[in-house]
Amino acid sequence: MTENPRVSIAMPSFQQAAFLEEAVRSVLDQPLAGVELLVMDPGSTDGSRELLLNLQQEYGARLALHFEADQGQSDAVNRAFELAHGRIFGWLNSDDRLRPDALEKIAAWLDSPQPRWVYGRAGMIDGDGKPHASFIVRYKNWRGSRFSRLKLLTENFIPQMAVFWNRAMWEQAGGLDNDRHLDMDYDLWLRFAKVSKPLVLEDVLADFRVHGAAKGSRQTGSQLDAAFATARKHSADLGWRGRITLLIHRLLSWRTRLLYLWLKP
């Protein structure tokens, strides 16, 4: 293990050999010193394990591999952070990638005893890793340029792969809900928002990949339904303001369903 790692990135992975090496290298080739990557693979059969073991020979203890059964993606991320040694956390799925220098842009501010979190912008790439210009990306980056908890209750505009937080925030807000499988990130951001407002960066920190096997591509409708239920839970104590945010959330959800049918590659 790297001595006193500063940043710990959790990477849940299952049957993603096609994208896995790029994802791993995007984390461990960051110029910031003191980065560890914890890959949680519950039993891929597509060559992922062999690929990871080869990469571990190159990166050594900075790449921690755990091949154990889990209860889903949320459980895998929670287990990773139970094992993490760093003071700064992030979660990158194994089909996404960090941008170069992303961690240098967030580390200094998060290295604090106070609970903090930060998010930046994300780009979109296709299955071959080529940039994909998308209205969806531009819209999310515009919506996320200014933050409020009420605004977040109207829709999840925060790109999961471009969010980072410190250990103090994780311990105060709590980890992912293991019973959530589609909107666990949204629930986590809303709990973070109850603790403190995030630092919002204009920098593009990561890319999310759109491909046929991606959960978001296959289950957009179910994901939006889950997000609405989560917003309803978190707005329950807000009275009339909560009811208005839920109405807006419902309207934006139906708009998003239509847009994804037309615009997602």
Backbone as CSV, one residue per row, in Angstrom:
resi,resn,N_x,N_y,N_z,CA_x,CA_y,CA_z,C_x,C_y,C_z
1,MET,0.837,-1.197,0.000,0.000,0.000,0.000,0.871,1.246,0.000
2,THR,0.484,2.239,-0.823,1.178,3.511,-0.815,1.131,4.107,0.583
3,GLU,2.264,4.640,1.062,2.311,5.193,2.405,1.396,6.409,2.498
4,ASN,0.500,6.386,3.470,-0.408,7.497,3.730,-1.077,8.021,2.462
5,PRO,-1.850,7.188,1.752,-2.517,7.689,0.552,-3.441,8.843,0.897
6,ARG,-3.485,9.816,0.021,-4.287,11.010,0.234,-5.686,10.854,-0.349
7,VAL,-5.787,10.173,-1.494,-7.055,10.027,-2.215,-7.345,8.553,-2.425
8,SER,-8.573,8.146,-2.137,-9.036,6.784,-2.380,-10.211,6.823,-3.345
9,ILE,-10.081,6.135,-4.468,-11.151,6.053,-5.463,-11.716,4.636,-5.462
10,ALA,-13.017,4.527,-5.307,-13.711,3.243,-5.373,-14.174,2.997,-6.803
11,MET,-13.956,1.770,-7.292,-14.380,1.424,-8.650,-15.116,0.088,-8.635
12,PRO,-16.442,0.106,-8.562,-17.193,-1.142,-8.724,-17.138,-1.571,-10.188
13,SER,-16.984,-2.859,-10.414,-16.835,-3.334,-11.797,-17.431,-4.721,-11.938
14,PHE,-18.120,-4.922,-13.055,-18.622,-6.256,-13.358,-18.785,-6.374,-14.871
15,GLN,-18.058,-7.285,-15.464,-18.133,-7.566,-16.897,-17.854,-6.321,-17.740
16,GLN,-16.829,-5.575,-17.383,-16.497,-4.343,-18.105,-15.073,-4.382,-18.645
17,ALA,-14.588,-5.541,-19.056,-13.207,-5.672,-19.510,-12.883,-4.729,-20.663
18,ALA,-13.869,-4.438,-21.489,-13.623,-3.597,-22.661,-13.194,-2.191,-22.277
19,PHE,-13.642,-1.707,-21.117,-13.373,-0.330,-20.721,-12.494,-0.222,-19.477
20,LEU,-12.224,-1.333,-18.853,-11.639,-1.341,-17.521,-10.229,-0.762,-17.476
21,GLU,-9.386,-1.129,-18.419,-8.006,-0.642,-18.376,-7.955,0.877,-18.492
22,GLU,-8.746,1.445,-19.384,-8.755,2.902,-19.532,-9.213,3.575,-18.239
23,ALA,-10.227,2.998,-17.594,-10.718,3.564,-16.340,-9.645,3.520,-15.257
24,VAL,-8.984,2.371,-15.114,-7.940,2.218,-14.093,-6.807,3.194,-14.332
25,ARG,-6.334,3.271,-15.558,-5.207,4.161,-15.860,-5.578,5.628,-15.675
26,SER,-6.838,5.967,-15.916,-7.245,7.364,-15.745,-7.143,7.803,-14.294
27,VAL,-7.205,6.852,-13.370,-7.067,7.160,-11.944,-5.603,7.120,-11.521
28,LEU,-4.924,6.032,-11.838,-3.584,5.810,-11.299,-2.493,6.544,-12.063
29,ASP,-2.809,7.101,-13.232,-1.847,7.933,-13.949,-2.020,9.416,-13.636
30,GLN,-2.884,9.740,-12.682,-3.020,11.126,-12.252,-1.685,11.602,-11.657
31,PRO,-1.270,12.833,-11.938,0.006,13.313,-11.404,0.012,13.547,-9.898
32,LEU,-1.151,13.650,-9.290,-1.216,13.847,-7.846,-0.627,12.644,-7.124
33,ALA,0.231,12.903,-6.161,0.832,11.815,-5.386,-0.164,11.300,-4.353
34,GLY,-0.031,10.025,-4.009,-0.828,9.464,-2.929,-2.235,9.074,-3.327
35,VAL,-2.391,8.409,-4.485,-3.709,7.978,-4.959,-3.773,6.454,-4.910
36,GLU,-4.832,5.931,-4.304,-5.083,4.491,-4.342,-6.414,4.243,-5.027
37,LEU,-6.501,3.120,-5.721,-7.717,2.715,-6.415,-8.138,1.353,-5.902
38,LEU,-9.386,1.253,-5.435,-9.921,-0.004,-4.930,-10.971,-0.514,-5.914
39,VAL,-10.636,-1.588,-6.629,-11.553,-2.168,-7.604,-12.292,-3.328,-6.950
40,MET,-13.612,-3.274,-7.018,-14.470,-4.281,-6.399,-15.173,-5.060,-7.515
41,ASP,-14.754,-6.292,-7.736,-15.316,-7.130,-8.794,-15.896,-8.392,-8.162
42,PRO,-17.204,-8.593,-8.247,-17.828,-9.733,-7.556,-17.720,-11.052,-8.310
43,GLY,-17.053,-11.068,-9.469,-16.924,-12.338,-10.173,-17.103,-12.251,-11.674
44,SER,-16.462,-11.268,-12.302,-16.555,-11.151,-13.759,-15.947,-12.375,-14.434
45,THR,-16.509,-12.730,-15.592,-16.015,-13.889,-16.352,-15.577,-13.476,-17.755
46,ASP,-15.351,-12.173,-17.953,-15.012,-11.666,-19.291,-13.538,-11.327,-19.444
47,GLY,-12.697,-11.792,-18.530,-11.281,-11.477,-18.581,-10.883,-10.308,-17.702
48,SER,-11.842,-9.735,-16.988,-11.537,-8.584,-16.131,-10.509,-8.925,-15.056
49,ARG,-10.668,-10.086,-14.442,-9.767,-10.451,-13.353,-8.324,-10.552,-13.832
50,GLU,-8.126,-11.219,-14.954,-6.773,-11.367,-15.494,-6.187,-10.008,-15.864
51,LEU,-7.014,-9.150,-16.457,-6.561,-7.806,-16.814,-6.143,-7.028,-15.573
52,LEU,-6.947,-7.108,-14.530,-6.646,-6.380,-13.304,-5.372,-6.894,-12.637
53,LEU,-5.188,-8.177,-12.642,-3.975,-8.736,-12.037,-2.731,-8.297,-12.800
54,ASN,-2.834,-8.196,-14.116,-1.707,-7.690,-14.901,-1.436,-6.224,-14.589
55,LEU,-2.487,-5.441,-14.459,-2.318,-4.029,-14.123,-1.732,-3.865,-12.728
56,GLN,-2.078,-4.768,-11.819,-1.542,-4.682,-10.468,-0.025,-4.895,-10.457
57,GLN,0.476,-5.694,-11.372,1.916,-5.873,-11.462,2.605,-4.562,-11.839
58,GLU,1.914,-3.739,-12.606,2.466,-2.445,-13.013,2.338,-1.398,-11.919
59,TYR,1.164,-1.354,-11.264,0.893,-0.284,-10.308,1.161,-0.681,-8.857
60,GLY,1.342,-1.945,-8.611,1.645,-2.383,-7.256,0.475,-2.189,-6.309
61,ALA,0.805,-1.871,-5.059,-0.208,-1.784,-4.010,-1.141,-0.589,-4.175
62,ARG,-0.831,0.328,-5.077,-1.753,1.442,-5.347,-3.062,0.940,-5.940
63,LEU,-3.027,-0.237,-6.559,-4.224,-0.856,-7.123,-4.620,-2.029,-6.232
64,ALA,-5.650,-1.818,-5.430,-6.143,-2.846,-4.510,-7.312,-3.572,-5.164
65,LEU,-7.209,-4.882,-5.242,-8.221,-5.689,-5.931,-8.974,-6.547,-4.930
66,HIS,-10.293,-6.576,-5.082,-11.140,-7.358,-4.187,-12.142,-8.131,-5.035
67,PHE,-11.961,-9.444,-5.076,-12.820,-10.317,-5.875,-13.743,-11.087,-4.937
68,GLU,-14.780,-10.404,-4.471,-15.716,-11.013,-3.531,-17.145,-10.680,-3.944
69,ALA,-18.057,-11.593,-3.643,-19.467,-11.351,-3.930,-19.964,-10.156,-3.127
70,ASP,-20.885,-9.407,-3.708,-21.466,-8.276,-3.004,-22.968,-8.254,-3.248
71,GLN,-23.628,-7.272,-2.651,-25.082,-7.142,-2.776,-25.472,-6.098,-3.811
72,GLY,-24.554,-5.744,-4.700,-24.836,-4.757,-5.716,-23.836,-3.614,-5.679
73,GLN,-24.037,-2.664,-6.552,-23.092,-1.569,-6.724,-22.923,-0.734,-5.462
74,SER,-24.013,-0.414,-4.799,-23.934,0.393,-3.576,-23.111,-0.313,-2.509
75,ASP,-23.360,-1.597,-2.335,-22.613,-2.370,-1.352,-21.133,-2.415,-1.706
76,ALA,-20.817,-2.552,-2.996,-19.420,-2.596,-3.421,-18.704,-1.291,-3.089
77,VAL,-19.359,-0.156,-3.340,-18.741,1.141,-3.039,-18.566,1.304,-1.531
78,ASN,-19.576,0.943,-0.771,-19.465,1.039,0.692,-18.315,0.189,1.222
79,ARG,-18.192,-1.020,0.701,-17.103,-1.888,1.149,-15.743,-1.298,0.795
80,ALA,-15.666,-0.694,-0.376,-14.399,-0.089,-0.785,-13.975,0.999,0.193
81,PHE,-14.910,1.844,0.594,-14.542,2.940,1.486,-14.298,2.458,2.922
82,GLU,-14.828,1.304,3.275,-14.462,0.705,4.566,-12.992,0.300,4.582
83,LEU,-12.471,-0.038,3.401,-11.085,-0.480,3.280,-10.136,0.653,2.915
84,ALA,-10.685,1.803,2.554,-9.869,2.904,2.035,-8.982,3.507,3.115
85,HIS,-7.829,3.989,2.695,-6.877,4.617,3.599,-6.817,6.136,3.431
86,GLY,-7.397,6.670,2.369,-7.261,8.082,2.064,-8.164,8.981,2.879
87,ARG,-7.937,10.265,2.734,-8.751,11.297,3.395,-9.762,11.913,2.432
88,ILE,-9.578,11.645,1.141,-10.438,12.185,0.087,-10.985,11.017,-0.714
89,PHE,-12.297,11.044,-0.977,-12.958,9.913,-1.629,-13.561,10.327,-2.972
90,GLY,-13.638,9.371,-3.859,-14.368,9.522,-5.110,-14.799,8.146,-5.586
91,TRP,-15.753,8.123,-6.498,-16.326,6.864,-6.992,-16.404,6.959,-8.505
92,LEU,-15.691,6.059,-9.170,-15.666,6.030,-10.626,-16.086,4.654,-11.102
93,ASN,-17.127,4.599,-11.908,-17.520,3.318,-12.479,-16.503,2.885,-13.530
94,SER,-16.436,1.590,-13.766,-15.349,1.044,-14.570,-15.526,1.242,-16.069
95,ASP,-16.600,1.883,-16.495,-16.729,2.256,-17.897,-16.592,3.759,-18.103
96,ASP,-16.287,4.498,-17.047,-16.055,5.939,-17.144,-14.564,6.225,-16.995
97,ARG,-14.181,7.489,-17.024,-12.773,7.824,-16.862,-12.628,9.228,-16.288
98,LEU,-11.560,9.416,-15.534,-11.204,10.739,-15.041,-10.427,11.493,-16.105
99,ARG,-10.557,12.807,-16.093,-9.719,13.641,-16.935,-8.346,13.824,-16.276
100,PRO,-7.295,13.991,-17.064,-5.977,14.260,-16.480,-6.030,15.487,-15.566
101,ASP,-5.331,15.407,-14.455,-5.238,16.498,-13.476,-6.526,16.723,-12.685
102,ALA,-7.532,15.860,-12.845,-8.786,16.069,-12.118,-8.559,16.100,-10.614
103,LEU,-7.764,15.179,-10.104,-7.577,15.092,-8.657,-6.774,16.259,-8.106
104,GLU,-5.864,16.799,-8.898,-5.117,17.973,-8.447,-6.038,19.173,-8.245
105,LYS,-7.132,19.216,-8.977,-8.036,20.362,-8.912,-8.958,20.325,-7.702
106,ILE,-9.057,19.188,-7.047,-10.000,19.070,-5.921,-9.338,18.757,-4.584
107,ALA,-8.094,18.284,-4.624,-7.497,17.722,-3.417,-7.266,18.743,-2.317
108,ALA,-6.723,19.906,-2.658,-6.357,20.873,-1.621,-7.581,21.322,-0.824
109,TRP,-8.691,21.571,-1.506,-9.887,22.077,-0.817,-10.523,20.999,0.060
110,LEU,-10.450,19.762,-0.382,-11.071,18.670,0.378,-10.209,18.187,1.539
111,ASP,-8.948,18.548,1.537,-8.042,18.089,2.596,-8.283,18.941,3.839
112,SER,-9.400,18.676,4.494,-9.868,19.496,5.611,-10.551,18.607,6.641
113,PRO,-10.487,18.979,7.920,-11.228,18.217,8.932,-12.728,18.488,8.887
114,GLN,-13.129,19.559,8.193,-14.549,19.886,8.065,-15.165,19.089,6.917
115,PRO,-16.430,18.653,7.058,-17.064,17.892,5.973,-17.242,18.753,4.730
116,ARG,-16.673,18.300,3.629,-16.733,19.065,2.384,-16.973,18.129,1.202
117,TRP,-17.584,18.701,0.168,-17.715,17.977,-1.089,-17.623,18.956,-2.242
118,VAL,-17.292,18.445,-3.409,-17.079,19.279,-4.583,-17.525,18.507,-5.811
119,TYR,-18.066,19.234,-6.777,-18.319,18.586,-8.061,-17.931,19.534,-9.190
120,GLY,-17.589,18.926,-10.309,-17.269,19.683,-11.510,-18.157,19.241,-12.651
121,ARG,-17.679,19.438,-13.847,-18.442,19.063,-15.033,-17.968,17.714,-15.565
122,ALA,-18.789,17.120,-16.410,-18.432,15.845,-17.036,-18.695,15.929,-18.524
123,GLY,-17.843,15.268,-19.288,-18.080,15.114,-20.706,-18.736,13.782,-20.987
124,MET,-19.085,13.547,-22.234,-19.679,12.289,-22.650,-18.796,11.659,-23.724
125,ILE,-18.579,10.358,-23.624,-17.833,9.619,-24.632,-18.647,8.415,-25.081
126,ASP,-18.301,7.916,-26.266,-19.012,6.743,-26.765,-18.246,5.475,-26.405
127,GLY,-18.671,4.365,-26.923,-18.053,3.094,-26.587,-16.596,2.995,-26.979
128,ASP,-16.163,3.803,-27.957,-14.774,3.800,-28.398,-13.934,4.860,-27.694
129,GLY,-14.544,5.580,-26.756,-13.807,6.611,-26.034,-13.734,7.941,-26.752
130,LYS,-14.482,8.092,-27.817,-14.466,9.346,-28.570,-15.465,10.322,-27.967
131,PRO,-15.092,11.611,-27.883,-16.017,12.610,-27.322,-17.318,12.649,-28.113
132,HIS,-18.397,12.798,-27.384,-19.712,12.864,-28.010,-20.383,14.158,-27.588
133,ALA,-20.504,15.079,-28.525,-21.167,16.352,-28.223,-22.648,16.082,-28.002
134,SER,-23.166,16.565,-26.898,-24.541,16.223,-26.543,-25.236,17.384,-25.860
135,PHE,-26.483,17.609,-26.237,-27.300,18.593,-25.539,-27.461,18.221,-24.073
136,ILE,-27.536,16.910,-23.796,-27.701,16.443,-22.424,-26.547,16.925,-21.557
137,VAL,-25.313,16.808,-22.077,-24.138,17.243,-21.326,-24.169,18.744,-21.102
138,ARG,-24.436,19.486,-22.162,-24.464,20.951,-22.038,-25.540,21.392,-21.049
139,TYR,-26.680,20.736,-21.089,-27.764,21.095,-20.181,-27.392,20.820,-18.730
140,LYS,-26.827,19.623,-18.473,-26.458,19.285,-17.095,-25.373,20.221,-16.571
141,ASN,-24.411,20.544,-17.412,-23.364,21.464,-16.974,-23.933,22.845,-16.681
142,TRP,-24.905,23.277,-17.464,-25.544,24.571,-17.202,-26.351,24.532,-15.915
143,ARG,-27.129,23.474,-15.725,-27.939,23.364,-14.508,-27.077,23.267,-13.259
144,GLY,-25.937,22.612,-13.388,-25.080,22.422,-12.235,-24.150,23.572,-11.935
145,SER,-24.188,24.606,-12.747,-23.237,25.712,-12.570,-23.491,26.503,-11.290
146,ARG,-24.715,26.454,-10.778,-25.041,27.082,-9.496,-25.867,26.091,-8.692
147,PHE,-25.556,26.012,-7.406,-26.155,24.964,-6.584,-27.070,25.520,-5.505
148,SER,-28.179,24.816,-5.295,-28.978,24.952,-4.079,-29.650,23.606,-3.831
149,ARG,-29.966,23.348,-2.590,-30.625,22.075,-2.257,-31.994,21.990,-2.914
150,LEU,-32.740,23.081,-2.926,-34.052,23.068,-3.568,-33.926,22.770,-5.054
151,LYS,-32.933,23.349,-5.685,-32.708,23.097,-7.106,-32.386,21.629,-7.348
152,LEU,-31.567,21.043,-6.469,-31.220,19.636,-6.616,-32.446,18.745,-6.455
153,LEU,-33.400,19.163,-5.663,-34.621,18.376,-5.494,-35.472,18.350,-6.759
154,THR,-35.264,19.280,-7.682,-36.055,19.281,-8.917,-35.529,18.303,-9.954
155,GLU,-34.242,17.948,-9.880,-33.657,16.908,-10.728,-32.198,16.720,-10.332
156,ASN,-31.686,15.549,-10.654,-30.287,15.253,-10.345,-29.410,15.730,-11.496
157,PHE,-28.835,16.906,-11.336,-27.984,17.472,-12.389,-26.494,17.273,-12.102
158,ILE,-26.157,16.557,-11.031,-24.762,16.393,-10.635,-24.187,15.119,-11.259
159,PRO,-23.096,15.226,-12.025,-22.501,14.035,-12.642,-21.722,13.220,-11.621
160,GLN,-22.156,12.009,-11.383,-21.600,11.173,-10.310,-20.086,11.013,-10.406
161,MET,-19.569,10.840,-11.617,-18.132,10.580,-11.788,-17.274,11.822,-11.573
162,ALA,-17.899,12.976,-11.417,-17.169,14.229,-11.218,-17.391,14.797,-9.819
163,VAL,-17.758,13.937,-8.876,-17.995,14.347,-7.485,-16.924,13.732,-6.584
164,PHE,-16.444,14.534,-5.642,-15.443,14.073,-4.677,-15.783,14.666,-3.315
165,TRP,-15.387,13.978,-2.257,-15.721,14.442,-0.916,-14.642,13.952,0.036
166,ASN,-14.676,14.444,1.256,-13.662,13.983,2.209,-14.260,12.984,3.200
167,ARG,-13.360,12.380,3.944,-13.780,11.345,4.887,-14.759,11.900,5.919
168,ALA,-14.549,13.143,6.337,-15.432,13.752,7.333,-16.865,13.831,6.811
169,MET,-17.040,14.150,5.527,-18.383,14.201,4.938,-19.002,12.814,4.887
170,TRP,-18.229,11.821,4.461,-18.730,10.445,4.369,-19.192,9.933,5.729
171,GLU,-18.402,10.236,6.749,-18.737,9.748,8.086,-19.946,10.465,8.658
172,GLN,-20.121,11.730,8.330,-21.265,12.470,8.875,-22.550,12.176,8.109
173,ALA,-22.484,12.129,6.795,-23.692,11.926,5.984,-24.073,10.459,5.880
174,GLY,-23.098,9.563,6.045,-23.369,8.146,5.886,-23.102,7.684,4.472
175,GLY,-22.922,6.384,4.290,-22.603,5.824,2.983,-23.823,5.633,2.105
176,LEU,-23.618,4.909,1.011,-24.710,4.637,0.087,-25.728,3.697,0.713
177,ASP,-26.973,3.850,0.313,-28.058,2.978,0.746,-28.001,1.698,-0.083
178,ASN,-27.724,0.577,0.550,-27.577,-0.686,-0.175,-28.858,-1.139,-0.857
179,ASP,-29.989,-0.596,-0.446,-31.260,-0.973,-1.063,-31.550,-0.177,-2.327
180,ARG,-30.706,0.796,-2.619,-30.883,1.595,-3.839,-29.905,1.099,-4.892
181,HIS,-30.412,0.905,-6.114,-29.580,0.379,-7.181,-29.553,1.278,-8.415
182,LEU,-30.402,2.305,-8.462,-30.451,3.178,-9.626,-30.213,4.644,-9.293
183,ASP,-30.556,5.058,-8.088,-30.439,6.482,-7.738,-29.678,6.680,-6.442
184,MET,-28.774,5.755,-6.131,-28.033,5.847,-4.873,-27.161,7.093,-4.822
185,ASP,-26.679,7.551,-5.972,-25.870,8.765,-5.975,-26.725,9.996,-5.642
186,TYR,-27.915,10.061,-6.207,-28.815,11.191,-5.956,-29.165,11.289,-4.474
187,ASP,-29.482,10.155,-3.878,-29.771,10.125,-2.442,-28.559,10.602,-1.637
188,LEU,-27.369,10.197,-2.056,-26.159,10.610,-1.349,-25.928,12.106,-1.479
189,TRP,-26.109,12.673,-2.671,-25.903,14.131,-2.839,-26.893,14.910,-1.975
190,LEU,-28.116,14.445,-1.885,-29.105,15.160,-1.074,-28.759,15.088,0.410
191,ARG,-28.175,13.989,0.845,-27.712,13.915,2.238,-26.475,14.782,2.452
192,PHE,-25.566,14.802,1.477,-24.433,15.721,1.562,-24.920,17.160,1.683
193,ALA,-25.948,17.500,0.887,-26.431,18.883,0.845,-27.019,19.332,2.176
194,LYS,-27.493,18.382,2.978,-27.988,18.731,4.310,-26.844,19.091,5.257
195,VAL,-25.646,18.609,4.948,-24.485,18.879,5.792,-23.827,20.195,5.394
196,SER,-23.612,20.390,4.095,-22.977,21.627,3.626,-23.206,21.773,2.131
197,LYS,-23.024,22.994,1.636,-23.082,23.235,0.198,-21.766,22.804,-0.436
198,PRO,-21.810,22.333,-1.674,-20.571,21.916,-2.330,-19.823,23.098,-2.929
199,LEU,-18.555,22.890,-3.165,-17.796,23.766,-4.048,-18.106,23.322,-5.469
200,VAL,-18.452,24.257,-6.337,-18.800,23.944,-7.725,-17.693,24.455,-8.639
201,LEU,-17.116,23.554,-9.421,-16.049,23.906,-10.344,-16.567,23.917,-11.780
202,GLU,-16.005,24.784,-12.591,-16.345,24.814,-14.013,-15.483,23.851,-14.821
203,ASP,-14.470,23.266,-14.195,-13.588,22.340,-14.891,-14.303,21.027,-15.214
204,VAL,-13.978,20.446,-16.362,-14.448,19.100,-16.694,-13.518,18.112,-16.002
205,LEU,-14.034,17.339,-15.071,-13.227,16.442,-14.247,-13.269,14.993,-14.694
206,ALA,-14.277,14.621,-15.478,-14.436,13.209,-15.841,-15.285,13.095,-17.098
207,ASP,-15.312,11.896,-17.641,-16.173,11.574,-18.780,-17.035,10.374,-18.423
208,PHE,-18.309,10.446,-18.766,-19.146,9.263,-18.614,-19.409,8.661,-19.988
209,ARG,-19.412,7.354,-20.002,-19.481,6.621,-21.264,-20.898,6.118,-21.503
210,VAL,-21.379,6.351,-22.694,-22.692,5.858,-23.086,-22.495,4.698,-24.050
211,HIS,-23.013,3.541,-23.674,-22.927,2.358,-24.527,-24.115,1.460,-24.213
212,GLY,-24.342,0.471,-25.026,-25.563,-0.327,-24.927,-25.741,-1.049,-23.618
213,ALA,-24.631,-1.445,-22.972,-24.741,-2.218,-21.737,-24.789,-1.350,-20.488
214,ALA,-24.635,-0.036,-20.640,-24.612,0.850,-19.474,-25.981,0.872,-18.796
215,LYS,-25.939,0.870,-17.451,-27.181,0.839,-16.684,-28.084,2.031,-17.019
216,GLY,-27.481,3.220,-17.121,-28.269,4.409,-17.403,-28.901,4.381,-18.779
217,SER,-28.232,3.724,-19.733,-28.774,3.630,-21.085,-29.929,2.651,-21.149
218,ARG,-29.862,1.584,-20.337,-30.873,0.528,-20.401,-32.076,0.803,-19.515
219,GLN,-31.919,1.594,-18.464,-32.958,1.720,-17.452,-33.297,3.181,-17.152
220,THR,-33.316,3.994,-18.193,-33.566,5.421,-17.976,-34.888,5.666,-17.271
221,GLY,-35.961,5.018,-17.726,-37.266,5.239,-17.119,-37.302,4.835,-15.659
222,SER,-36.774,3.666,-15.342,-36.753,3.210,-13.952,-35.888,4.115,-13.090
223,GLN,-34.793,4.605,-13.662,-33.906,5.503,-12.923,-34.620,6.810,-12.588
224,LEU,-35.385,7.342,-13.524,-36.125,8.581,-13.274,-37.230,8.374,-12.244
225,ASP,-37.884,7.225,-12.277,-38.910,6.926,-11.274,-38.297,6.845,-9.878
226,ALA,-37.136,6.194,-9.793,-36.460,6.072,-8.497,-36.034,7.445,-7.989
227,ALA,-35.561,8.293,-8.883,-35.129,9.631,-8.481,-36.304,10.451,-7.949
228,PHE,-37.473,10.300,-8.554,-38.640,11.026,-8.065,-39.002,10.581,-6.646
229,ALA,-38.957,9.274,-6.410,-39.248,8.769,-5.070,-38.243,9.295,-4.050
230,THR,-36.998,9.407,-4.451,-35.965,9.933,-3.561,-36.191,11.405,-3.284
231,ALA,-36.543,12.172,-4.301,-36.840,13.585,-4.096,-38.032,13.770,-3.161
232,ARG,-39.029,12.922,-3.310,-40.201,13.001,-2.429,-39.806,12.749,-0.979
233,LYS,-38.937,11.782,-0.761,-38.466,11.491,0.592,-37.733,12.691,1.196
234,HIS,-36.858,13.307,0.421,-36.016,14.380,0.952,-36.736,15.729,1.017
235,SER,-37.868,15.846,0.360,-38.612,17.109,0.397,-39.763,17.072,1.399
236,ALA,-39.925,15.961,2.105,-41.088,15.772,2.975,-41.184,16.819,4.072
237,ASP,-40.064,17.365,4.509,-40.074,18.320,5.623,-40.037,19.767,5.154
238,LEU,-40.290,20.004,3.863,-40.149,21.363,3.321,-41.477,22.054,3.054
239,GLY,-42.593,21.431,3.418,-43.890,22.081,3.266,-44.208,22.417,1.819
240,TRP,-44.730,23.638,1.592,-45.154,24.039,0.250,-43.975,24.109,-0.717
241,ARG,-42.800,24.442,-0.229,-41.634,24.472,-1.109,-41.305,23.072,-1.614
242,GLY,-41.477,22.085,-0.732,-41.250,20.709,-1.145,-42.241,20.250,-2.190
243,ARG,-43.499,20.665,-2.047,-44.519,20.266,-3.018,-44.236,20.896,-4.386
244,ILE,-43.753,22.130,-4.393,-43.428,22.786,-5.660,-42.234,22.112,-6.334
245,THR,-41.202,21.790,-5.534,-40.043,21.124,-6.138,-40.434,19.768,-6.721
246,LEU,-41.346,19.055,-6.068,-41.781,17.767,-6.597,-42.550,17.922,-7.907
247,LEU,-43.373,18.955,-7.995,-44.096,19.207,-9.239,-43.114,19.496,-10.372
248,ILE,-42.137,20.333,-10.089,-41.124,20.631,-11.107,-40.349,19.378,-11.467
249,HIS,-40.012,18.583,-10.457,-39.274,17.335,-10.701,-40.057,16.423,-11.645
250,ARG,-41.354,16.288,-11.414,-42.177,15.423,-12.255,-42.189,15.926,-13.700
251,LEU,-42.329,17.234,-13.876,-42.359,17.795,-15.225,-41.024,17.599,-15.934
252,LEU,-39.941,17.861,-15.226,-38.616,17.699,-15.836,-38.323,16.230,-16.139
253,SER,-38.857,15.342,-15.324,-38.657,13.919,-15.558,-39.288,13.472,-16.869
254,TRP,-40.496,13.927,-17.129,-41.145,13.558,-18.387,-40.430,14.169,-19.578
255,ARG,-39.950,15.395,-19.434,-39.165,16.005,-20.507,-37.898,15.202,-20.784
256,THR,-37.230,14.746,-19.709,-35.989,13.992,-19.861,-36.220,12.662,-20.571
257,ARG,-37.330,12.000,-20.264,-37.640,10.733,-20.934,-37.686,10.937,-22.452
258,LEU,-38.339,11.996,-22.874,-38.466,12.265,-24.305,-37.119,12.623,-24.925
259,LEU,-36.354,13.455,-24.228,-35.059,13.869,-24.762,-34.098,12.700,-24.900
260,TYR,-34.096,11.810,-23.915,-33.183,10.671,-23.979,-33.533,9.750,-25.145
261,LEU,-34.811,9.630,-25.465,-35.197,8.804,-26.601,-34.636,9.367,-27.902
262,TRP,-34.583,10.705,-27.995,-34.154,11.332,-29.249,-32.653,11.577,-29.315
263,LEU,-32.048,11.916,-28.164,-30.693,12.464,-28.201,-29.602,11.541,-27.730
264,LYS,-29.907,10.525,-26.932,-28.836,9.684,-26.416,-28.348,8.756,-27.521
265,PRO,-27.011,8.635,-27.671,-26.483,7.785,-28.741,-26.743,6.306,-28.472
